[in-house]
Amino acid sequence: MRIVFLGSADFGIPALRALRQRHSVTGIVSTPPRPGGRGLKLNDSPVAVFARKENITPVYTPESLDDPLFIESLRSLDADCFVVVAFRLLPRRVFAIPPLGTLNIHASLLPSYRGPAPIQRAIEAGAAKSGITVFRIDDGIDTGEILQQAEVAIGPGETTPELSLRLSELGADTLCNVLAALERGDNRPYSQQHAAASKAPKLKKEEAVIDWKLPASVIFNKIRAFKPFPGTYTMIEGNRLGIEWARPLPQCGKTAPCGTILRTAPDCFEVQTGDGVLRVMSVKPQGRRIMQAGEYLHGSRLRERLRFS
């Protein structure tokens, strides 16, 4: 099968690698180079870097997906279908080109968690399961007919990078199963239950601030969901302190004002929340590296009864 791959993030590389082993990848569409790092040097997307390393051509990086010249170039690739993984919203003029349609790998069990941050929002919500949906793109946002789904359990302490890695590999396998069924002509798509849909909106920097009035379990879910962006932090005596890892303790209730440091120990410190206690094990002080909580306590003025703001 002739396939054009559209994507930018690392999440899509396992799928692209699997496609190359079984099909003919006739072109790549990715995001334009963006400035980043020291000196704001222009950097290609991970997918574009992989494509050039593996000599996959052509690689298109259009600023606008509505550009008539770009669309004509896509048509000239004569693909049977397009595959989209972690990319931009496509106009109908693009997704309607291939005869077998445009397939998308989405990192949730649709219609749950439609939108750009399904992995993070599922972990943030404390969901017990996630998965992969391969669906055919239509005019909505993650609303198209489902071709196949695969489910996984979310570990009780699993973080976004850990779950993302597992789902990227599962997405590659599920996509290959779908394409094989399409080649055989025995795939049976079905409509989503739109009334059961939930959203997974884009993450915002301001979400990183810890609200100590929330229960310890909720704060813990945010810590593991918001790795690596936007992270989680609190303020102490005017300084920012990143909370890199922590665990909620089983006790419930509240014995001190929210944000109060209840106890310090050689390897951790414990903070009162709106319901229960959060034991903090690693931190990132402002302008410094990530370190274990015990190391931070040894060189800081953090003590019991101080209160995070």
SERO-4910 file (N, C-alpha, C, O; in steps of 0.05 Angstrom, whole numbers):
BEGIN
 pado doro    nc1    nc2    nc3   cac1   cac2   cac3    cc1    cc2    cc3    oc1    oc2    oc3
  Met    A     17    -24      0      0      0      0     18     25      0     38     26     14
  Arg    A     10     45    -15     24     70    -16     13     89      4    -11     95      5
  Ile    A     30    100     22     21    115     45     38    141     47     62    141     44
  Val    A     24    163     53     37    188     61     33    191     91     11    188    101
  Phe    A     54    197    105     54    199    134     55    228    142     72    243    133
  Leu    A     37    237    160     36    264    170     39    264    200     22    253    214
  Gly    A     61    276    210     65    277    239     90    294    245    104    302    227
  Ser    A     94    298    271    117    315    279    131    304    304    155    306    306
  Ala    A    116    293    323    127    285    349    139    257    349    134    241    332
  Asp    A    156    252    370    168    226    374    147    204    375    152    181    367
  Phe    A    123    211    385    102    191    389     96    176    363     88    153    363
  Gly    A     99    189    340     92    177    314    114    160    302    109    146    282
  Ile    A    138    161    312    161    147    299    157    117    299    164    104    279
  Pro    A    148    104    321    143     74    318    124     67    296    128     47    282
  Ala    A    103     83    292     84     78    270     97     81    243     93     65    225
  Leu    A    113    102    240    127    107    215    147     85    209    150     76    187
  Arg    A    161     76    230    180     54    226    166     28    218    175     14    200
  Ala    A    143     23    230    127     -1    223    116      1    194    116    -19    180
  Leu    A    108     24    186     97     28    159    119     22    138    113     10    118
  Arg    A    143     31    144    165     26    125    171     -3    121    179    -12     99
  Gln    A    166    -20    142    172    -48    140    151    -63    123    157    -85    113
  Arg    A    127    -52    121    105    -67    109     93    -54     84     79    -67     69
  His    A     98    -28     81     85    -13     60    105      6     46    129      7     54
  Ser    A     96     21     27    112     41     13    105     69     23     83     79     17
  Val    A    123     81     38    118    108     48    128    127     26    152    130     22
  Thr    A    109    140     13    115    156    -11    120    185     -5    127    200    -23
  Gly    A    117    193     21    122    221     28    117    226     57    102    211     70
  Ile    A    129    248     67    126    256     95    116    285     95    126    302     80
  Val    A     97    290    113     89    318    118     94    323    148     84    308    165
  Ser    A    109    344    154    114    351    182    113    381    186    107    396    167
  Thr    A    118    390    210    117    418    217    143    432    208    164    419    206
  Pro    A    142    458    202    166    472    194    186    473    217    179    471    240
  Pro    A    212    476    211    232    480    232    225    503    250    216    524    241
  Arg    A    229    499    276    223    519    296    248    526    312    265    509    317
  Pro    A    250    552    321    273    560    337    272    548    365    250    546    376
  Gly    A    295    539    375    296    528    402    324    525    412    343    526    396
  Gly    A    327    521    438    354    518    449    369    544    450    359    565    445
  Arg    A    394    541    457    412    565    458    416    576    430    422    562    412
  Gly    A    413    602    428    417    615    402    392    613    384    392    623    362
  Leu    A    371    599    394    346    596    379    351    586    351    340    596    332
  Lys    A    367    565    350    373    552    324    348    538    314    333    527    330
  Leu    A    344    539    288    321    525    276    325    495    278    345    484    270
  Asn    A    304    481    289    306    452    292    283    439    277    260    447    279
  Asp    A    289    417    263    269    401    250    253    385    271    263    380    293
  Ser    A    229    377    264    213    360    281    226    333    283    241    325    265
  Pro    A    220    317    305    231    290    306    224    273    282    240    257    274
  Val    A    200    276    272    192    260    248    209    268    224    217    250    209
  Ala    A    213    293    220    229    302    197    258    293    199    270    285    180
  Val    A    268    294    224    296    284    228    297    254    222    316    245    208
  Phe    A    278    238    231    278    210    226    275    204    196    289    187    185
  Ala    A    258    219    182    254    215    154    280    220    138    286    204    120
  Arg    A    293    241    145    318    247    130    340    227    136    356    220    119
  Lys    A    341    218    161    361    198    169    356    171    154    375    158    146
  Glu    A    330    165    149    323    140    136    320    143    106    311    125     92
  Asn    A    326    167     96    324    173     67    296    170     56    292    159     34
  Ile    A    276    178     72    249    178     62    243    206     49    246    226     62
  Thr    A    236    205     25    231    230     10    204    227     -6    196    205    -12
  Pro    A    192    250    -12    199    277     -4    189    283     24    171    269     35
  Val    A    200    304     37    192    313     63    181    342     59    196    360     52
  Tyr    A    155    345     64    143    372     62    139    383     90    130    370    108
  Thr    A    145    409     93    141    423    118    127    450    113    138    471    117
  Pro    A    102    449    104     88    473     96     79    490    120     72    479    141
  Glu    A     80    516    117     69    534    137     39    532    137     26    533    158
  Ser    A     27    530    113     -2    528    111     -9    502     97      2    495     76
  Leu    A    -28    487    109    -37    462     96    -58    468     74    -66    449     60
  Asp    A    -66    493     71    -84    500     50    -70    511     25    -83    518      5
  Asp    A    -43    511     25    -28    521      2    -34    503    -22    -29    479    -22
  Pro    A    -44    515    -44    -51    500    -68    -28    484    -79    -31    461    -89
  Leu    A     -4    495    -78     20    480    -89     26    456    -72     33    434    -82
  Phe    A     23    459    -45     27    436    -27      6    414    -33     13    391    -34
  Ile    A    -18    422    -35    -40    403    -40    -36    388    -66    -41    364    -68
  Glu    A    -27    402    -86    -22    389   -112      2    370   -110      1    348   -122
  Ser    A     22    377    -94     44    359    -89     35    333    -76     44    311    -82
  Leu    A     16    336    -56      5    312    -43     -9    294    -63     -6    270    -62
  Arg    A    -25    307    -80    -40    291   -100    -21    275   -118    -27    253   -126
  Ser    A      1    288   -124     20    275   -143     33    250   -131     45    234   -146
  Leu    A     32    247   -104     44    223    -92     28    198    -95     37    176    -90
  Asp    A      3    202   -104    -15    179   -112    -17    158    -89    -14    134    -94
  Ala    A    -22    168    -65    -23    150    -42    -51    136    -40    -71    148    -48
  Asp    A    -51    112    -30    -76     98    -24    -90    109      1   -114    111      2
  Cys    A    -73    116     21    -84    129     45    -63    147     58    -39    143     53
  Phe    A    -72    165     74    -55    181     91    -57    170    120    -78    161    128
  Val    A    -35    172    134    -34    165    163    -25    189    178     -4    201    173
  Val    A    -41    197    199    -35    221    215    -30    212    244    -45    197    255
  Val    A     -7    222    255     -1    216    283      9    242    296     30    252    288
  Ala    A     -5    252    316      4    276    331     11    299    313     34    308    312
  Phe    A     -8    308    297     -3    329    278    -24    351    281    -39    353    301
  Arg    A    -26    368    261    -44    390    261    -72    382    250    -75    360    238
  Leu    A    -92    399    255   -118    395    244   -117    398    214   -108    418    203
  Leu    A   -127    377    199   -125    377    170   -150    389    158   -173    383    166
  Pro    A   -148    405    137   -171    414    122   -182    392    104   -167    373     97
  Arg    A   -207    393     98   -219    372     81   -204    369     55   -202    347     44
  Arg    A   -194    391     44   -180    389     18   -156    371     20   -147    360     -1
  Val    A   -146    366     44   -123    348     48   -133    320     55   -125    301     41
  Phe    A   -149    317     76   -156    290     85   -174    274     66   -176    250     68
  Ala    A   -186    289     47   -203    275     27   -188    265      3   -201    253    -15
  Ile    A   -162    270      1   -147    263    -23   -146    233    -28   -153    224    -50
  Pro    A   -136    217     -9   -132    189    -16   -158    172    -18   -177    178     -3
  Pro    A   -159    153    -35   -184    137    -38   -192    121    -14   -216    117    -10
  Leu    A   -173    112      3   -180     97     27   -183    115     51   -187    106     74
  Gly    A   -181    142     47   -185    161     69   -159    167     84   -137    157     77
  Thr    A   -162    183    105   -140    190    122   -144    179    150   -164    184    162
  Leu    A   -125    163    159   -127    149    185   -111    164    206    -90    175    200
  Asn    A   -122    165    230   -109    178    252   -105    159    275   -123    143    282
  Ile    A    -81    159    288    -76    145    312    -80    164    336    -66    183    338
  His    A   -100    158    352   -105    175    375   -101    160    401   -108    137    404
  Ala    A    -88    173    420    -79    160    445   -100    160    466    -95    169    489
  Ser    A   -124    151    460   -145    146    479   -166    127    467   -164    120    444
  Leu    A   -184    118    484   -206    102    475   -229    121    468   -247    126    484
  Leu    A   -229    131    443   -250    149    435   -278    136    438   -281    112    434
  Pro    A   -298    153    446   -298    182    446   -287    196    471   -289    220    474
  Ser    A   -275    181    489   -262    193    513   -237    208    505   -221    199    489
  Tyr    A   -233    231    517   -209    247    514   -203    255    486   -181    249    475
  Arg    A   -222    268    473   -217    280    447   -201    306    451   -206    321    469
  Gly    A   -181    310    434   -165    334    435   -135    328    436   -127    305    432
  Pro    A   -119    349    441    -90    347    437    -75    334    461    -51    328    457
  Ala    A    -88    330    484    -72    320    507    -87    297    520    -92    297    544
  Pro    A    -92    275    505   -108    253    517    -93    237    538   -105    228    558
  Ile    A    -67    234    535    -51    219    555    -50    234    581    -55    223    602
  Gln    A    -43    260    579    -40    276    604    -67    278    618    -67    276    643
  Arg    A    -88    283    604   -114    287    617   -125    261    629   -138    262    650
  Ala    A   -119    238    617   -128    213    629   -113    208    655   -126    200    675
  Ile    A    -87    213    656    -71    209    681    -80    229    701    -84    223    725
  Glu    A    -84    254    693    -93    275    712   -119    267    725   -123    273    749
  Ala    A   -137    255    710   -163    247    720   -162    222    737   -182    215    749
  Gly    A   -139    209    739   -137    185    754   -150    161    740   -158    142    753
  Ala    A   -152    162    713   -164    140    698   -148    114    702   -124    115    704
  Ala    A   -163     92    703   -151     66    706   -142     54    680   -126     35    680
  Lys    A   -152     64    658   -145     52    632   -143     74    610   -154     96    613
  Ser    A   -129     67    589   -126     84    566   -125     65    542   -134     42    543
  Gly    A   -114     75    520   -112     58    497   -107     73    471   -100     97    472
  Ile    A   -111     59    449   -106     71    423   -132     68    406   -145     47    407
  Thr    A   -138     88    392   -160     87    372   -149     95    345   -136    116    342
  Val    A   -153     77    325   -147     85    297   -174     91    284   -192     73    283
  Phe    A   -177    115    275   -202    123    263   -198    138    237   -176    147    231
  Arg    A   -219    141    222   -217    155    196   -225    184    201   -247    189    211
  Ile    A   -208    203    193   -213    231    198   -237    241    183   -241    234    159
  Asp    A   -253    258    196   -275    273    183   -272    302    190   -251    311    198
  Asp    A   -294    317    187   -292    346    191   -291    354    221   -285    377    227
  Gly    A   -297    336    239   -296    343    268   -268    339    279   -249    332    265
  Ile    A   -266    343    306   -241    338    320   -243    312    334   -256    309    355
  Asp    A   -229    291    323   -229    264    335   -257    252    336   -264    238    355
  Thr    A   -273    257    315   -301    248    315   -306    226    294   -329    217    292
  Gly    A   -287    219    278   -291    201    255   -297    172    263   -295    164    287
  Glu    A   -305    156    244   -312    128    249   -288    112    257   -266    116    247
  Ile    A   -292     95    277   -271     79    289   -266     54    272   -284     40    264
  Leu    A   -240     49    267   -232     25    253   -222      3    272   -227    -21    267
  Gln    A   -208     11    293   -199     -9    313   -190      5    338   -180     28    337
  Gln    A   -194     -8    361   -184      2    386   -168    -20    401   -173    -43    397
  Ala    A   -150    -11    418   -135    -29    435   -132    -16    463   -125      8    465
  Glu    A   -137    -31    484   -139    -20    511   -114    -29    527   -104    -51    524
  Val    A   -105    -11    545    -85    -17    565    -92     -6    592   -107     14    594
  Ala    A    -82    -18    613    -86     -7    640    -65     14    645    -42     12    635
  Ile    A    -72     35    660    -53     56    668    -43     48    696    -59     44    714
  Gly    A    -17     46    698     -5     39    724    -11     60    745    -13     84    738
  Pro    A    -13     53    771    -20     72    792      0     94    796     -7    115    806
  Gly    A     25     90    787     45    111    789     56    119    762     77    132    761
  Glu    A     43    111    741     54    115    714     52    145    706     33    159    713
  Thr    A     73    154    693     75    182    684     69    185    655     67    165    640
  Thr    A     65    210    646     60    215    617     81    203    599     74    190    580
  Pro    A    107    208    603    127    196    585    126    165    585    130    153    564
  Glu    A    121    153    607    120    123    608     96    112    593     99     94    577
  Leu    A     72    124    597     49    115    583     51    122    553     42    106    536
  Ser    A     62    145    547     65    153    519     82    133    504     75    127    481
  Leu    A    103    124    516    121    104    502    106     78    497    108     67    475
  Arg    A     90     69    516     75     44    512     54     48    491     51     30    474
  Leu    A     40     70    491     19     75    472     29     79    444     16     73    424
  Ser    A     53     91    441     64     95    414     70     68    401     65     65    377
  Glu    A     80     49    416     85     22    405     58      8    399     55     -6    378
  Leu    A     39     10    417     13     -2    413     -1     10    389    -15     -3    373
  Gly    A      3     37    385     -9     50    362      2     40    336    -13     36    316
  Ala    A     28     34    335     40     23    311     29     -4    304     22    -10    281
  Asp    A     26    -21    324     15    -48    320    -14    -47    311    -22    -61    292
  Thr    A    -30    -30    324    -58    -27    317    -62    -16    289    -79    -26    274
  Leu    A    -46      3    281    -47     14    254    -41     -8    233    -55    -10    213
  Cys    A    -21    -24    238    -14    -45    219    -37    -65    216    -42    -75    194
  Asn    A    -50    -71    238    -74    -89    237    -96    -77    220   -109    -91    204
  Val    A   -100    -51    224   -121    -37    208   -115    -37    178   -132    -43    162
  Leu    A    -90    -31    171    -82    -30    143    -84    -58    130    -92    -61    107
  Ala    A    -77    -79    146    -79   -106    135   -109   -113    129   -115   -125    109
  Ala    A   -126   -104    147   -155   -109    143   -166    -93    119   -182   -103    105
  Leu    A   -156    -69    116   -164    -53     93   -155    -66     67   -170    -67     47
  Glu    A   -131    -77     67   -122    -91     43   -139   -116     37   -143   -123     13
  Arg    A   -148   -130     58   -165   -153     54   -193   -146     47   -208   -162     36
  Gly    A   -200   -121     53   -228   -112     48   -248   -121     69   -272   -123     63
  Asp    A   -238   -128     93   -256   -139    114   -257   -121    139   -266   -131    160
  Asn    A   -249    -96    137   -251    -78    160   -280    -68    163   -293    -61    143
  Arg    A   -289    -66    187   -317    -58    193   -317    -34    211   -318    -37    236
  Pro    A   -315    -10    200   -316     15    217   -343     18    230   -363      9    221
  Tyr    A   -342     33    253   -367     39    267   -366     67    278   -344     77    284
  Ser    A   -389     79    282   -391    107    291   -385    109    321   -390     90    336
  Gln    A   -375    131    329   -371    137    357   -397    143    371   -416    152    359
  Gln    A   -398    138    397   -420    146    414   -415    175    423   -404    180    445
  His    A   -424    194    407   -417    222    412   -427    232    439   -415    250    451
  Ala    A   -449    222    448   -461    231    474   -442    225    497   -444    237    518
  Ala    A   -424    205    494   -406    197    515   -379    211    513   -360    203    528
  Ala    A   -376    230    496   -350    242    490   -341    259    514   -357    271    528
  Ser    A   -314    260    518   -301    278    536   -278    291    522   -268    281    502
  Lys    A   -268    314    533   -247    329    520   -221    327    534   -219    322    559
  Ala    A   -199    331    519   -172    332    529   -158    357    519   -142    356    501
  Pro    A   -164    380    531   -154    405    521   -123    408    525   -111    394    541
  Lys    A   -112    425    509    -83    431    510    -75    440    538    -89    454    551
  Leu    A    -51    431    546    -40    439    572    -31    468    572    -21    478    551
  Lys    A    -34    481    594    -26    509    597     -6    512    619     -6    497    639
  Lys    A     12    531    616     34    536    636     23    541    664     34    532    683
  Glu    A      1    556    665    -10    563    691    -21    539    707    -25    541    731
  Glu    A    -25    517    694    -34    493    708    -12    480    725    -18    463    741
  Ala    A     12    489    722     35    477    736     34    485    766     47    471    782
  Val    A     21    506    773     21    515    801      4    496    818    -19    491    812
  Ile    A     15    485    839      1    467    857    -19    482    875    -11    501    888
  Asp    A    -43    472    875    -64    483    893    -65    463    916    -76    441    914
  Trp    A    -54    471    939    -53    453    962    -80    448    975    -82    431    992
  Lys    A   -100    462    966   -127    457    976   -139    431    964   -159    421    974
  Leu    A   -127    422    942   -137    397    929   -128    373    946   -109    375    961
  Pro    A   -142    350    943   -134    326    957   -106    317    948    -98    323    925
  Ala    A    -92    303    965    -65    293    959    -65    276    934    -47    277    918
  Ser    A    -86    259    931    -87    241    908    -90    256    882    -79    248    861
  Val    A   -104    278    882   -108    295    858    -82    309    851    -74    310    827
  Ile    A    -67    319    871    -42    332    866    -22    312    855     -7    318    836
  Phe    A    -22    288    866     -4    267    856     -9    261    827      9    258    811
  Asn    A    -35    259    819    -41    254    791    -32    276    773    -23    271    750
  Lys    A    -33    301    782    -23    323    766      8    321    763     18    327    742
  Ile    A     21    314    784     51    311    783     59    292    761     77    297    745
  Arg    A     46    268    761     54    248    741     43    254    713     54    246    693
  Ala    A     20    269    712      9    276    686     24    298    672     27    298    648
  Phe    A     35    317    687     47    342    676     76    339    671     90    360    668
  Lys    A     87    315    670    115    311    662    115    307    632     99    292    622
  Pro    A    133    319    616    152    339    625    141    368    625    154    386    635
  Phe    A    118    372    612    106    399    610     77    397    620     63    379    614
  Pro    A     69    417    635     83    442    644     98    438    671    109    457    682
  Gly    A    100    413    680    112    408    706     93    416    729     71    425    724
  Thr    A    103    414    754     87    423    777    106    437    796    129    428    801
  Tyr    A     97    459    808    114    473    827     97    488    847     73    491    844
  Thr    A    111    496    868     99    513    889    118    535    896    140    536    886
  Met    A    109    554    913    125    577    920    130    575    950    113    569    966
  Ile    A    155    581    958    162    583    986    181    606    990    202    608    979
  Glu    A    172    625   1007    187    649   1013    196    664    988    219    673    986
  Gly    A    178    665    968    183    680    943    199    665    922    204    676    901
  Asn    A    206    640    928    222    624    909    205    601    899    189    589    913
  Arg    A    210    594    874    196    572    861    210    546    867    235    543    866
  Leu    A    194    525    875    205    499    881    189    479    864    165    474    870
  Gly    A    202    466    845    189    446    829    186    420    845    204    411    859
  Ile    A    162    409    844    156    383    857    158    362    836    140    358    820
  Glu    A    180    347    836    186    328    815    173    301    820    163    288    801
  Trp    A    172    292    845    159    267    851    150    266    880    162    278    897
  Ala    A    127    253    884    115    252    910     96    228    911     90    216    890
  Arg    A     85    223    935     66    202    938     45    211    958     51    223    978
  Pro    A     19    205    953     -1    211    973     -1    190    995      3    166    989
  Leu    A     -4    199   1020     -4    180   1042    -33    171   1047    -52    186   1040
  Pro    A    -37    147   1058    -64    137   1060    -82    152   1079   -107    151   1075
  Gln    A    -71    166   1099    -89    180   1118   -105    202   1104    -95    215   1085
  Cys    A   -129    206   1113   -147    227   1101   -151    249   1121   -141    248   1144
  Gly    A   -165    269   1112   -172    292   1130   -150    313   1130   -132    313   1113
  Lys    A   -153    332   1148   -134    355   1149   -129    362   1178   -148    365   1194
  Thr    A   -103    365   1185    -96    372   1212    -82    399   1214    -76    408   1237
  Ala    A    -77    412   1192    -63    438   1191    -72    453   1166    -84    441   1149
  Pro    A    -66    479   1164    -73    494   1140    -61    482   1115    -38    471   1116
  Cys    A    -75    482   1093    -65    471   1068    -38    483   1060    -35    507   1061
  Gly    A    -19    466   1052      7    476   1044     27    476   1067     50    483   1062
  Thr    A     19    469   1091     37    469   1114     56    444   1113     47    422   1107
  Ile    A     82    448   1118    101    426   1120     97    413   1147    103    426   1168
  Leu    A     87    389   1148     81    375   1173    105    361   1184    108    360   1209
  Arg    A    123    351   1167    145    335   1177    168    335   1157    163    334   1132
  Thr    A    192    336   1166    216    333   1149    230    307   1159    231    301   1183
  Ala    A    242    293   1140    257    268   1145    282    268   1129    285    285   1111
  Pro    A    300    249   1133    325    248   1118    321    246   1088    339    255   1072
  Asp    A    299    235   1079    295    230   1050    269    242   1039    263    237   1015
  Cys    A    254    258   1054    229    269   1044    219    291   1062    230    296   1084
  Phe    A    198    304   1054    182    321   1072    153    317   1065    146    310   1042
  Glu    A    135    323   1084    107    318   1081     91    344   1083     97    360   1100
  Val    A     71    346   1065     56    371   1063     26    366   1067     16    346   1055
  Gln    A     13    383   1082    -16    381   1086    -30    390   1060    -23    411   1049
  Thr    A    -49    375   1052    -66    382   1029    -95    386   1038   -101    384   1062
  Gly    A   -113    390   1019   -141    393   1026   -153    368   1037   -173    369   1051
  Asp    A   -141    345   1031   -150    320   1041   -127    301   1040   -120    290   1019
  Gly    A   -114    296   1063    -91    278   1065    -65    293   1063    -64    317   1062
  Val    A    -44    277   1062    -16    287   1063     -1    278   1038     -4    255   1029
  Leu    A     15    296   1027     32    289   1004     61    287   1013     72    306   1024
  Arg    A     73    264   1009    101    260   1016    118    266    991    116    252    971
  Val    A    135    286    993    152    295    971    179    282    972    193    284    992
  Met    A    187    270    950    212    255    949    234    268    932    258    264    937
  Ser    A    226    283    911    247    297    895    236    324    887    212    328    883
  Val    A    254    343    883    247    371    878    266    383    858    288    372    852
  Lys    A    259    406    847    277    422    831    276    451    840    258    466    833
  Pro    A    295    459    856    296    487    865    300    506    841    312    498    821
  Gln    A    291    530    844    293    550    822    322    554    813    339    560    830
  Gly    A    327    550    787    353    554    776    373    532    781    397    535    776
  Arg    A    363    510    792    382    488    799    372    462    787    350    461    774
  Arg    A    387    440    790    380    414    779    360    400    797    354    408    819
  Ile    A    349    378    786    331    361    801    348    346    823    370    337    817
  Met    A    337    344    847    352    331    868    332    316    887    308    323    887
  Gln    A    343    297    902    326    284    922    319    303    944    334    322    950
  Ala    A    296    299    956    286    318    976    305    320   1000    309    341   1011
  Gly    A    317    297   1007    336    298   1030    360    316   1024    369    330   1042
  Glu    A    370    315   1000    393    332    992    385    361    993    400    378   1003
  Tyr    A    361    367    983    351    394    984    347    404   1013    355    426   1019
  Leu    A    336    387   1030    332    396   1058    358    402   1072    360    420   1088
  His    A    379    387   1065    405    390   1078    416    418   1073    429    429   1091
  Gly    A    411    430   1050    422    456   1044    402    479   1043    409    501   1034
  Ser    A    378    474   1052    357    495   1051    348    502   1079    356    489   1099
  Arg    A    330    522   1081    319    530   1106    291    520   1110    276    529   1127
  Leu    A    284    500   1094    257    488   1095    254    474   1122    272    458   1130
  Arg    A    233    479   1136    229    466   1163    199    462   1168    182    473   1153
  Glu    A    194    447   1188    166    442   1195    152    467   1203    163    486   1215
  Arg    A    126    468   1196    107    490   1202    110    513   1182     93    531   1182
  Leu    A    130    513   1165    130    532   1142    107    524   1124     97    502   1124
  Arg    A     98    544   1108     74    539   1091     80    547   1063     89    570   1058
  Phe    A     75    529   1043     77    536   1015     53    553   1007     31    550   1017
  Ser    A     59    572    989     37    589    979     27    579    952      9    591    940
***
